Amino acid sequence: MPTWVSRLAAIGLLAAVIAAAAVFAVLPTLKAYDDTALALARAKEQVIGFERVARRRSAYEARLEELTARESASQVYLQGGTDALAAARLQDQVSEVIERHGGTVRSIQSLPGQDDEAFRRVSVRVQFTGTTESLFQAVYSLETARPFVFVDNLDIRNRRSRRRANQQSDNPALNVTLDLSGFVRPRQ
């Protein structure tokens, strides 16, 4: 083989080694440097944002205290450290409202508490008797009062009595069963 062919082959082999080194060593190293520079720029932007938020921390804390005080004063949540205490207070409130509007409480039963996203739902099942007017007034008073309670599973039945067929009552006695639910303040 002539010397010029072997020299050309050696030069080609050297070029292949240099190209392989560039592809497998130099280019990945340059890409890693670029990625690091980009991550560093993003981190600097985040630090600037965090510093901006940190400068306003005292204003945020004051606003949080104000909102917490307003939320506590709003009395939208059932009071009580446990589900049982909150249910007992709800039972007292329900009994008082029903009796104030002329109804008669037959039974109140606490239902198991349920987690509802970040809140804890406390429920009671109430059975009472009363007229259409007392039912309306009691439910209206419960739903518009504080703490907020919600009526679910309302079942109303006409209370059977021994009346003659020709006697009609404008305000018949009703047997009412309903579930009332309220929420306990979320723990922080």
Backbone as JSON Lines, residues from 0, in Angstrom:
{"i":0,"aa":"M","n":[0.84,-1.16,0.0],"ca":[0.0,0.0,0.0],"c":[0.9,1.24,0.0]}
{"i":1,"aa":"P","n":[0.59,2.2,-0.9],"ca":[1.43,3.39,-0.98],"c":[1.35,4.19,0.32]}
{"i":2,"aa":"T","n":[2.36,4.94,0.59],"ca":[2.44,5.72,1.82],"c":[1.39,6.82,1.88]}
{"i":3,"aa":"W","n":[1.08,7.36,0.76],"ca":[0.07,8.42,0.8],"c":[-1.29,7.87,1.21]}
{"i":4,"aa":"V","n":[-1.63,6.61,0.91],"ca":[-2.9,6.0,1.3],"c":[-2.91,5.75,2.81]}
{"i":5,"aa":"S","n":[-1.77,5.26,3.32],"ca":[-1.71,4.99,4.77],"c":[-1.77,6.3,5.55]}
{"i":6,"aa":"R","n":[-1.14,7.36,4.99],"ca":[-1.23,8.66,5.66],"c":[-2.66,9.2,5.61]}
{"i":7,"aa":"L","n":[-3.31,9.03,4.51],"ca":[-4.69,9.47,4.37],"c":[-5.6,8.68,5.33]}
{"i":8,"aa":"A","n":[-5.37,7.41,5.47],"ca":[-6.15,6.58,6.4],"c":[-5.9,7.02,7.83]}
{"i":9,"aa":"A","n":[-4.64,7.37,8.16],"ca":[-4.32,7.83,9.5],"c":[-5.0,9.17,9.79]}
{"i":10,"aa":"I","n":[-4.99,10.05,8.8],"ca":[-5.65,11.35,8.97],"c":[-7.16,11.14,9.13]}
{"i":11,"aa":"G","n":[-7.77,10.24,8.38],"ca":[-9.21,9.94,8.49],"c":[-9.53,9.34,9.86]}
{"i":12,"aa":"L","n":[-8.64,8.45,10.32],"ca":[-8.86,7.85,11.64],"c":[-8.75,8.91,12.72]}
{"i":13,"aa":"L","n":[-7.77,9.83,12.6],"ca":[-7.63,10.92,13.57],"c":[-8.86,11.83,13.56]}
{"i":14,"aa":"A","n":[-9.38,12.12,12.38],"ca":[-10.58,12.95,12.27],"c":[-11.79,12.26,12.9]}
{"i":15,"aa":"A","n":[-11.88,10.94,12.73],"ca":[-12.99,10.19,13.34],"c":[-12.89,10.2,14.86]}
{"i":16,"aa":"V","n":[-11.65,10.06,15.4],"ca":[-11.46,10.1,16.86],"c":[-11.82,11.49,17.39]}
{"i":17,"aa":"I","n":[-11.39,12.54,16.69],"ca":[-11.7,13.91,17.11],"c":[-13.22,14.15,17.04]}
{"i":18,"aa":"A","n":[-13.89,13.69,16.0],"ca":[-15.35,13.86,15.87],"c":[-16.08,13.09,16.97]}
{"i":19,"aa":"A","n":[-15.61,11.88,17.26],"ca":[-16.23,11.08,18.31],"c":[-16.06,11.75,19.67]}
{"i":20,"aa":"A","n":[-14.87,12.3,19.92],"ca":[-14.63,13.0,21.19],"c":[-15.54,14.23,21.29]}
{"i":21,"aa":"A","n":[-15.74,14.92,20.19],"ca":[-16.59,16.1,20.19],"c":[-18.04,15.7,20.45]}
{"i":22,"aa":"V","n":[-18.49,14.65,19.8],"ca":[-19.88,14.23,19.94],"c":[-20.15,13.66,21.34]}
{"i":23,"aa":"F","n":[-19.23,12.83,21.84],"ca":[-19.49,12.14,23.09],"c":[-18.97,12.84,24.34]}
{"i":24,"aa":"A","n":[-18.12,13.83,24.22],"ca":[-17.57,14.49,25.41],"c":[-17.8,16.0,25.41]}
{"i":25,"aa":"V","n":[-17.42,16.66,24.36],"ca":[-17.46,18.12,24.35],"c":[-18.9,18.64,24.23]}
{"i":26,"aa":"L","n":[-19.7,18.15,23.3],"ca":[-21.06,18.64,23.12],"c":[-21.94,18.39,24.35]}
{"i":27,"aa":"P","n":[-21.92,17.21,24.98],"ca":[-22.71,17.04,26.2],"c":[-22.26,17.97,27.34]}
{"i":28,"aa":"T","n":[-20.97,18.22,27.42],"ca":[-20.47,19.13,28.45],"c":[-20.97,20.55,28.2]}
{"i":29,"aa":"L","n":[-20.94,20.99,26.95],"ca":[-21.45,22.32,26.62],"c":[-22.95,22.42,26.87]}
{"i":30,"aa":"K","n":[-23.71,21.36,26.55],"ca":[-25.15,21.35,26.83],"c":[-25.41,21.41,28.33]}
{"i":31,"aa":"A","n":[-24.63,20.69,29.12],"ca":[-24.79,20.72,30.57],"c":[-24.52,22.12,31.11]}
{"i":32,"aa":"Y","n":[-23.51,22.79,30.56],"ca":[-23.23,24.18,30.98],"c":[-24.41,25.09,30.65]}
{"i":33,"aa":"D","n":[-24.98,24.94,29.45],"ca":[-26.14,25.75,29.06],"c":[-27.33,25.48,29.98]}
{"i":34,"aa":"D","n":[-27.6,24.2,30.28],"ca":[-28.7,23.85,31.18],"c":[-28.49,24.44,32.58]}
{"i":35,"aa":"T","n":[-27.27,24.38,33.06],"ca":[-26.95,24.94,34.37],"c":[-27.13,26.45,34.38]}
{"i":36,"aa":"A","n":[-26.74,27.11,33.31],"ca":[-26.9,28.56,33.22],"c":[-28.39,28.92,33.2]}
{"i":37,"aa":"L","n":[-29.19,28.15,32.49],"ca":[-30.63,28.4,32.44],"c":[-31.27,28.17,33.81]}
{"i":38,"aa":"A","n":[-30.9,27.1,34.5],"ca":[-31.43,26.82,35.84],"c":[-31.01,27.91,36.82]}
{"i":39,"aa":"L","n":[-29.79,28.4,36.67],"ca":[-29.31,29.48,37.53],"c":[-30.11,30.77,37.3]}
{"i":40,"aa":"A","n":[-30.42,31.07,36.06],"ca":[-31.22,32.26,35.75],"c":[-32.62,32.13,36.35]}
{"i":41,"aa":"R","n":[-33.22,30.94,36.24],"ca":[-34.54,30.72,36.84],"c":[-34.49,30.86,38.36]}
{"i":42,"aa":"A","n":[-33.44,30.31,38.96],"ca":[-33.3,30.39,40.42],"c":[-33.14,31.85,40.86]}
{"i":43,"aa":"K","n":[-32.41,32.65,40.08],"ca":[-32.27,34.07,40.42],"c":[-33.61,34.78,40.35]}
{"i":44,"aa":"E","n":[-34.44,34.46,39.33],"ca":[-35.77,35.05,39.24],"c":[-36.63,34.65,40.44]}
{"i":45,"aa":"Q","n":[-36.53,33.4,40.87],"ca":[-37.29,32.95,42.03],"c":[-36.84,33.68,43.29]}
{"i":46,"aa":"V","n":[-35.53,33.86,43.44],"ca":[-35.02,34.56,44.62],"c":[-35.54,35.99,44.65]}
{"i":47,"aa":"I","n":[-35.56,36.65,43.49],"ca":[-36.09,38.01,43.42],"c":[-37.56,38.03,43.84]}
{"i":48,"aa":"G","n":[-38.33,37.04,43.35],"ca":[-39.74,36.95,43.73],"c":[-39.91,36.68,45.22]}
{"i":49,"aa":"F","n":[-39.11,35.77,45.79],"ca":[-39.18,35.48,47.21],"c":[-38.81,36.7,48.05]}
{"i":50,"aa":"E","n":[-37.82,37.45,47.61],"ca":[-37.43,38.67,48.33],"c":[-38.57,39.69,48.3]}
{"i":51,"aa":"R","n":[-39.25,39.79,47.16],"ca":[-40.38,40.71,47.05],"c":[-41.49,40.31,48.03]}
{"i":52,"aa":"V","n":[-41.79,39.01,48.09],"ca":[-42.81,38.53,49.03],"c":[-42.36,38.73,50.47]}
{"i":53,"aa":"A","n":[-41.08,38.47,50.73],"ca":[-40.56,38.62,52.09],"c":[-40.65,40.07,52.57]}
{"i":54,"aa":"R","n":[-40.46,41.02,51.67],"ca":[-40.58,42.43,52.06],"c":[-42.01,42.77,52.47]}
{"i":55,"aa":"R","n":[-42.99,42.05,51.91],"ca":[-44.39,42.32,52.24],"c":[-44.94,41.37,53.3]}
{"i":56,"aa":"R","n":[-44.09,40.6,53.95],"ca":[-44.53,39.61,54.92],"c":[-45.34,40.23,56.06]}
{"i":57,"aa":"S","n":[-44.88,41.32,56.61],"ca":[-45.59,41.91,57.73],"c":[-47.0,42.36,57.31]}
{"i":58,"aa":"A","n":[-47.13,42.87,56.09],"ca":[-48.47,43.26,55.61],"c":[-49.35,42.03,55.45]}
{"i":59,"aa":"Y","n":[-48.78,40.91,54.94],"ca":[-49.54,39.68,54.8],"c":[-49.96,39.13,56.16]}
{"i":60,"aa":"E","n":[-49.06,39.18,57.12],"ca":[-49.39,38.67,58.46],"c":[-50.49,39.5,59.11]}
{"i":61,"aa":"A","n":[-50.43,40.82,58.94],"ca":[-51.48,41.68,59.49],"c":[-52.82,41.38,58.82]}
{"i":62,"aa":"R","n":[-52.81,41.17,57.52],"ca":[-54.04,40.84,56.79],"c":[-54.59,39.49,57.24]}
{"i":63,"aa":"L","n":[-53.69,38.52,57.46],"ca":[-54.11,37.2,57.92],"c":[-54.75,37.3,59.31]}
{"i":64,"aa":"E","n":[-54.17,38.07,60.2],"ca":[-54.75,38.26,61.53],"c":[-56.13,38.91,61.44]}
{"i":65,"aa":"E","n":[-56.26,39.9,60.56],"ca":[-57.54,40.57,60.38],"c":[-58.61,39.6,59.86]}
{"i":66,"aa":"L","n":[-58.24,38.8,58.85],"ca":[-59.19,37.84,58.29],"c":[-59.55,36.75,59.31]}
{"i":67,"aa":"T","n":[-58.58,36.32,60.1],"ca":[-58.84,35.31,61.12],"c":[-59.8,35.86,62.17]}
{"i":68,"aa":"A","n":[-59.6,37.1,62.57],"ca":[-60.48,37.73,63.56],"c":[-61.9,37.89,62.98]}
{"i":69,"aa":"R","n":[-62.0,38.3,61.73],"ca":[-63.31,38.44,61.1],"c":[-64.01,37.1,60.97]}
{"i":70,"aa":"E","n":[-63.25,36.09,60.62],"ca":[-63.83,34.76,60.46],"c":[-64.31,34.22,61.81]}
{"i":71,"aa":"S","n":[-63.56,34.48,62.88],"ca":[-63.97,34.03,64.21],"c":[-65.23,34.76,64.65]}
{"i":72,"aa":"A","n":[-65.31,36.04,64.34],"ca":[-66.48,36.84,64.74],"c":[-67.71,36.52,63.9]}
{"i":73,"aa":"S","n":[-67.52,35.96,62.73],"ca":[-68.66,35.69,61.85],"c":[-69.54,34.55,62.35]}
{"i":74,"aa":"Q","n":[-69.01,33.68,63.16],"ca":[-69.75,32.56,63.76],"c":[-70.45,31.69,62.71]}
{"i":75,"aa":"V","n":[-69.78,31.4,61.63],"ca":[-70.37,30.55,60.61],"c":[-70.14,29.08,60.88]}
{"i":76,"aa":"Y","n":[-69.19,28.75,61.76],"ca":[-68.89,27.37,62.08],"c":[-69.54,26.95,63.38]}
{"i":77,"aa":"L","n":[-69.82,25.66,63.49],"ca":[-70.3,25.1,64.74],"c":[-69.19,25.19,65.77]}
{"i":78,"aa":"Q","n":[-69.55,25.46,67.01],"ca":[-68.57,25.57,68.08],"c":[-68.43,24.22,68.77]}
{"i":79,"aa":"G","n":[-67.23,23.92,69.2],"ca":[-66.97,22.67,69.92],"c":[-65.65,22.1,69.48]}
{"i":80,"aa":"G","n":[-64.92,21.58,70.43],"ca":[-63.61,21.03,70.11],"c":[-63.67,19.67,69.45]}
{"i":81,"aa":"T","n":[-64.77,18.96,69.61],"ca":[-64.92,17.63,69.01],"c":[-66.24,17.57,68.26]}
{"i":82,"aa":"D","n":[-66.41,16.5,67.48],"ca":[-67.67,16.3,66.76],"c":[-68.83,16.18,67.75]}
{"i":83,"aa":"A","n":[-68.6,15.47,68.85],"ca":[-69.67,15.25,69.83],"c":[-70.13,16.57,70.45]}
{"i":84,"aa":"L","n":[-69.18,17.44,70.8],"ca":[-69.56,18.73,71.39],"c":[-70.29,19.61,70.38]}
{"i":85,"aa":"A","n":[-69.81,19.62,69.15],"ca":[-70.47,20.42,68.11],"c":[-71.88,19.88,67.84]}
{"i":86,"aa":"A","n":[-72.03,18.55,67.82],"ca":[-73.36,17.96,67.6],"c":[-74.29,18.28,68.76]}
{"i":87,"aa":"A","n":[-73.77,18.26,69.98],"ca":[-74.61,18.58,71.15],"c":[-75.1,20.02,71.09]}
{"i":88,"aa":"R","n":[-74.23,20.94,70.71],"ca":[-74.65,22.34,70.59],"c":[-75.67,22.49,69.46]}
{"i":89,"aa":"L","n":[-75.45,21.78,68.37],"ca":[-76.41,21.83,67.26],"c":[-77.76,21.27,67.71]}
{"i":90,"aa":"Q","n":[-77.75,20.19,68.48],"ca":[-78.99,19.62,68.99],"c":[-79.73,20.62,69.87]}
{"i":91,"aa":"D","n":[-79.02,21.31,70.75],"ca":[-79.65,22.32,71.61],"c":[-80.28,23.42,70.78]}
{"i":92,"aa":"Q","n":[-79.54,23.9,69.77],"ca":[-80.05,24.97,68.91],"c":[-81.31,24.51,68.17]}
{"i":93,"aa":"V","n":[-81.29,23.31,67.63],"ca":[-82.42,22.79,66.86],"c":[-83.64,22.63,67.76]}
{"i":94,"aa":"S","n":[-83.47,22.05,68.94],"ca":[-84.6,21.87,69.87],"c":[-85.23,23.2,70.23]}
{"i":95,"aa":"E","n":[-84.4,24.17,70.53],"ca":[-84.9,25.49,70.92],"c":[-85.69,26.13,69.78]}
{"i":96,"aa":"V","n":[-85.2,26.05,68.55],"ca":[-85.87,26.67,67.41],"c":[-87.19,25.97,67.11]}
{"i":97,"aa":"I","n":[-87.2,24.66,67.12],"ca":[-88.43,23.92,66.81],"c":[-89.5,24.2,67.85]}
{"i":98,"aa":"E","n":[-89.13,24.17,69.11],"ca":[-90.11,24.42,70.18],"c":[-90.59,25.87,70.18]}
{"i":99,"aa":"R","n":[-89.72,26.8,69.84],"ca":[-90.11,28.21,69.77],"c":[-91.17,28.44,68.71]}
{"i":100,"aa":"H","n":[-91.14,27.63,67.64],"ca":[-92.1,27.81,66.54],"c":[-93.28,26.84,66.64]}
{"i":101,"aa":"G","n":[-93.48,26.23,67.79],"ca":[-94.67,25.43,68.01],"c":[-94.56,23.96,67.66]}
{"i":102,"aa":"G","n":[-93.39,23.49,67.34],"ca":[-93.2,22.08,67.04],"c":[-92.85,21.31,68.3]}
{"i":103,"aa":"T","n":[-92.91,20.0,68.21],"ca":[-92.55,19.13,69.33],"c":[-91.47,18.16,68.86]}
{"i":104,"aa":"V","n":[-90.32,18.22,69.49],"ca":[-89.2,17.34,69.1],"c":[-89.48,15.94,69.63]}
{"i":105,"aa":"R","n":[-89.44,14.97,68.74],"ca":[-89.62,13.57,69.15],"c":[-88.29,12.9,69.4]}
{"i":106,"aa":"S","n":[-87.31,13.17,68.56],"ca":[-85.97,12.6,68.79],"c":[-84.94,13.38,67.98]}
{"i":107,"aa":"I","n":[-83.72,13.37,68.52],"ca":[-82.57,13.94,67.81],"c":[-81.43,12.94,67.95]}
{"i":108,"aa":"Q","n":[-80.82,12.61,66.83],"ca":[-79.76,11.61,66.81],"c":[-78.53,12.21,66.12]}
{"i":109,"aa":"S","n":[-77.38,12.08,66.76],"ca":[-76.13,12.52,66.12],"c":[-75.73,11.5,65.06]}
{"i":110,"aa":"L","n":[-75.3,12.01,63.93],"ca":[-74.81,11.15,62.85],"c":[-73.29,11.21,62.83]}
{"i":111,"aa":"P","n":[-72.64,10.21,62.27],"ca":[-71.17,10.23,62.23],"c":[-70.65,11.44,61.47]}
{"i":112,"aa":"G","n":[-69.57,12.04,61.97],"ca":[-68.94,13.16,61.27],"c":[-68.3,12.69,59.99]}
{"i":113,"aa":"Q","n":[-68.18,13.61,59.05],"ca":[-67.58,13.28,57.76],"c":[-66.58,14.36,57.37]}
{"i":114,"aa":"D","n":[-65.5,13.94,56.74],"ca":[-64.55,14.9,56.19],"c":[-65.08,15.34,54.84]}
{"i":115,"aa":"D","n":[-65.12,16.65,54.64],"ca":[-65.59,17.23,53.4],"c":[-64.52,18.19,52.93]}
{"i":116,"aa":"E","n":[-63.55,17.65,52.17],"ca":[-62.34,18.36,51.75],"c":[-61.6,18.85,52.99]}
{"i":117,"aa":"A","n":[-61.41,20.14,53.18],"ca":[-60.63,20.64,54.32],"c":[-61.49,20.83,55.56]}
{"i":118,"aa":"F","n":[-62.78,20.54,55.47],"ca":[-63.7,20.8,56.57],"c":[-64.22,19.5,57.17]}
{"i":119,"aa":"R","n":[-64.78,19.62,58.36],"ca":[-65.4,18.49,59.05],"c":[-66.89,18.77,59.17]}
{"i":120,"aa":"R","n":[-67.72,17.89,58.6],"ca":[-69.18,18.05,58.6],"c":[-69.74,17.29,59.81]}
{"i":121,"aa":"V","n":[-70.54,17.99,60.6],"ca":[-71.22,17.4,61.75],"c":[-72.71,17.44,61.45]}
{"i":122,"aa":"S","n":[-73.39,16.29,61.64],"ca":[-74.81,16.2,61.27],"c":[-75.63,15.59,62.39]}
{"i":123,"aa":"V","n":[-76.91,15.98,62.42],"ca":[-77.88,15.38,63.33],"c":[-79.15,15.07,62.55]}
{"i":124,"aa":"R","n":[-79.85,14.02,62.97],"ca":[-81.14,13.67,62.38],"c":[-82.2,14.05,63.4]}
{"i":125,"aa":"V","n":[-83.2,14.81,62.97],"ca":[-84.23,15.33,63.86],"c":[-85.58,14.8,63.41]}
{"i":126,"aa":"Q","n":[-86.37,14.34,64.36],"ca":[-87.76,13.97,64.1],"c":[-88.63,14.84,65.01]}
{"i":127,"aa":"F","n":[-89.6,15.52,64.39],"ca":[-90.49,16.34,65.19],"c":[-91.87,16.38,64.56]}
{"i":128,"aa":"T","n":[-92.81,16.84,65.34],"ca":[-94.17,17.02,64.83],"c":[-94.51,18.5,64.91]}
{"i":129,"aa":"G","n":[-95.32,18.94,64.0],"ca":[-95.74,20.33,63.98],"c":[-96.64,20.59,62.8]}
{"i":130,"aa":"T","n":[-97.07,21.8,62.69],"ca":[-97.93,22.2,61.58],"c":[-97.07,22.65,60.41]}
{"i":131,"aa":"T","n":[-97.73,22.89,59.31],"ca":[-97.02,23.38,58.12],"c":[-96.31,24.71,58.44]}
{"i":132,"aa":"E","n":[-97.0,25.57,59.15],"ca":[-96.42,26.87,59.51],"c":[-95.22,26.7,60.44]}
{"i":133,"aa":"S","n":[-95.34,25.83,61.43],"ca":[-94.21,25.64,62.35],"c":[-93.02,25.02,61.64]}
{"i":134,"aa":"L","n":[-93.29,24.11,60.69],"ca":[-92.21,23.52,59.89],"c":[-91.51,24.62,59.08]}
{"i":135,"aa":"F","n":[-92.28,25.42,58.39],"ca":[-91.71,26.5,57.58],"c":[-90.87,27.44,58.43]}
{"i":136,"aa":"Q","n":[-91.43,27.9,59.55],"ca":[-90.73,28.85,60.41],"c":[-89.46,28.25,61.01]}
{"i":137,"aa":"A","n":[-89.53,27.0,61.43],"ca":[-88.36,26.34,62.04],"c":[-87.24,26.17,61.02]}
{"i":138,"aa":"V","n":[-87.58,25.66,59.84],"ca":[-86.54,25.45,58.82],"c":[-85.96,26.79,58.37]}
{"i":139,"aa":"Y","n":[-86.81,27.78,58.19],"ca":[-86.33,29.11,57.8],"c":[-85.39,29.67,58.87]}
{"i":140,"aa":"S","n":[-85.77,29.56,60.13],"ca":[-84.93,30.07,61.22],"c":[-83.59,29.34,61.29]}
{"i":141,"aa":"L","n":[-83.61,28.04,61.09],"ca":[-82.37,27.26,61.15],"c":[-81.43,27.61,60.0]}
{"i":142,"aa":"E","n":[-81.98,27.74,58.8],"ca":[-81.13,28.01,57.64],"c":[-80.62,29.44,57.57]}
{"i":143,"aa":"T","n":[-81.28,30.38,58.23],"ca":[-80.83,31.77,58.15],"c":[-80.05,32.19,59.39]}
{"i":144,"aa":"A","n":[-79.96,31.33,60.39],"ca":[-79.25,31.67,61.62],"c":[-77.76,31.35,61.47]}
{"i":145,"aa":"R","n":[-77.02,31.75,62.46],"ca":[-75.62,31.39,62.55],"c":[-75.41,30.58,63.8]}
{"i":146,"aa":"P","n":[-74.61,29.59,63.79],"ca":[-73.78,29.11,62.69],"c":[-74.64,28.53,61.57]}
{"i":147,"aa":"F","n":[-74.06,28.52,60.38],"ca":[-74.78,28.03,59.22],"c":[-75.06,26.54,59.36]}
{"i":148,"aa":"V","n":[-76.3,26.16,59.1],"ca":[-76.67,24.75,59.04],"c":[-77.42,24.52,57.73]}
{"i":149,"aa":"F","n":[-77.34,23.3,57.25],"ca":[-77.92,22.96,55.96],"c":[-78.88,21.8,56.15]}
{"i":150,"aa":"V","n":[-80.03,21.89,55.52],"ca":[-81.07,20.86,55.63],"c":[-80.88,19.86,54.5]}
{"i":151,"aa":"D","n":[-80.86,18.58,54.87],"ca":[-80.77,17.48,53.9],"c":[-81.84,16.45,54.25]}
{"i":152,"aa":"N","n":[-82.19,15.64,53.3],"ca":[-83.08,14.48,53.51],"c":[-84.35,14.85,54.27]}
{"i":153,"aa":"L","n":[-85.06,15.8,53.77],"ca":[-86.3,16.24,54.39],"c":[-87.43,15.28,54.02]}
{"i":154,"aa":"D","n":[-88.09,14.72,55.04],"ca":[-89.2,13.8,54.83],"c":[-90.38,14.32,55.64]}
{"i":155,"aa":"I","n":[-91.49,14.62,54.96],"ca":[-92.68,15.18,55.6],"c":[-93.84,14.22,55.35]}
{"i":156,"aa":"R","n":[-94.51,13.85,56.43],"ca":[-95.66,12.97,56.31],"c":[-96.83,13.56,57.08]}
{"i":157,"aa":"N","n":[-98.0,13.41,56.51],"ca":[-99.21,13.87,57.18],"c":[-99.48,12.95,58.36]}
{"i":158,"aa":"R","n":[-99.66,13.53,59.5],"ca":[-99.9,12.74,60.71],"c":[-101.36,12.31,60.7]}
{"i":159,"aa":"R","n":[-101.57,11.04,60.75],"ca":[-102.93,10.51,60.69],"c":[-103.61,10.74,62.04]}
{"i":160,"aa":"S","n":[-104.82,11.21,61.95],"ca":[-105.6,11.38,63.16],"c":[-107.02,10.89,62.91]}
{"i":161,"aa":"R","n":[-107.73,10.65,63.95],"ca":[-109.1,10.17,63.81],"c":[-110.03,11.35,63.61]}
{"i":162,"aa":"R","n":[-110.25,11.65,62.39],"ca":[-111.17,12.72,62.04],"c":[-112.22,12.16,61.12]}
{"i":163,"aa":"R","n":[-113.28,12.79,61.13],"ca":[-114.32,12.4,60.19],"c":[-113.92,12.87,58.8]}
{"i":164,"aa":"A","n":[-114.42,12.21,57.83],"ca":[-114.06,12.51,56.44],"c":[-114.4,13.92,56.05]}
{"i":165,"aa":"N","n":[-115.44,14.5,56.64],"ca":[-115.84,15.84,56.24],"c":[-115.09,16.93,57.0]}
{"i":166,"aa":"Q","n":[-114.26,16.56,57.97],"ca":[-113.48,17.57,58.71],"c":[-112.13,17.73,58.03]}
{"i":167,"aa":"Q","n":[-111.85,18.9,57.57],"ca":[-110.56,19.2,56.96],"c":[-109.87,20.25,57.82]}
{"i":168,"aa":"S","n":[-108.59,20.11,57.96],"ca":[-107.82,21.06,58.76],"c":[-107.01,21.94,57.83]}
{"i":169,"aa":"D","n":[-107.0,23.24,58.12],"ca":[-106.19,24.16,57.32],"c":[-104.71,24.02,57.66]}
{"i":170,"aa":"N","n":[-104.42,23.54,58.82],"ca":[-103.05,23.41,59.28],"c":[-102.86,22.02,59.88]}
{"i":171,"aa":"P","n":[-102.72,20.98,59.04],"ca":[-102.66,19.62,59.55],"c":[-101.36,19.38,60.32]}
{"i":172,"aa":"A","n":[-101.4,18.4,61.21],"ca":[-100.21,18.0,61.95],"c":[-99.33,17.16,61.03]}
{"i":173,"aa":"L","n":[-98.03,17.4,61.09],"ca":[-97.08,16.71,60.22],"c":[-96.02,16.0,61.06]}
{"i":174,"aa":"N","n":[-95.57,14.86,60.57],"ca":[-94.39,14.2,61.12],"c":[-93.24,14.56,60.19]}
{"i":175,"aa":"V","n":[-92.19,15.15,60.74],"ca":[-91.09,15.64,59.92],"c":[-89.8,14.97,60.38]}
{"i":176,"aa":"T","n":[-89.04,14.49,59.41],"ca":[-87.69,13.97,59.67],"c":[-86.75,14.71,58.74]}
{"i":177,"aa":"L","n":[-85.66,15.22,59.28],"ca":[-84.68,15.91,58.45],"c":[-83.29,15.77,59.06]}
{"i":178,"aa":"D","n":[-82.3,15.89,58.2],"ca":[-80.91,15.9,58.63],"c":[-80.41,17.32,58.54]}
{"i":179,"aa":"L","n":[-79.74,17.77,59.59],"ca":[-79.13,19.09,59.61],"c":[-77.63,18.91,59.71]}
{"i":180,"aa":"S","n":[-76.9,19.66,58.9],"ca":[-75.44,19.58,58.91],"c":[-74.85,20.96,59.07]}
{"i":181,"aa":"G","n":[-73.74,20.99,59.77],"ca":[-72.96,22.21,59.91],"c":[-71.49,21.83,59.84]}
{"i":182,"aa":"F","n":[-70.64,22.81,59.77],"ca":[-69.22,22.53,59.65],"c":[-68.47,23.06,60.88]}
{"i":183,"aa":"V","n":[-67.47,22.29,61.28],"ca":[-66.6,22.67,62.37],"c":[-65.41,23.41,61.76]}
{"i":184,"aa":"R","n":[-64.93,24.4,62.46],"ca":[-63.79,25.19,61.97],"c":[-62.62,24.26,61.65]}
{"i":185,"aa":"P","n":[-62.02,24.42,60.47],"ca":[-60.9,23.54,60.12],"c":[-59.7,23.78,61.03]}
{"i":186,"aa":"R","n":[-59.0,22.7,61.33],"ca":[-57.8,22.83,62.16],"c":[-56.66,23.29,61.28]}
{"i":187,"aa":"Q","n":[-55.83,24.18,61.86],"ca":[-54.72,24.74,61.06],"c":[-53.41,24.29,61.6]}
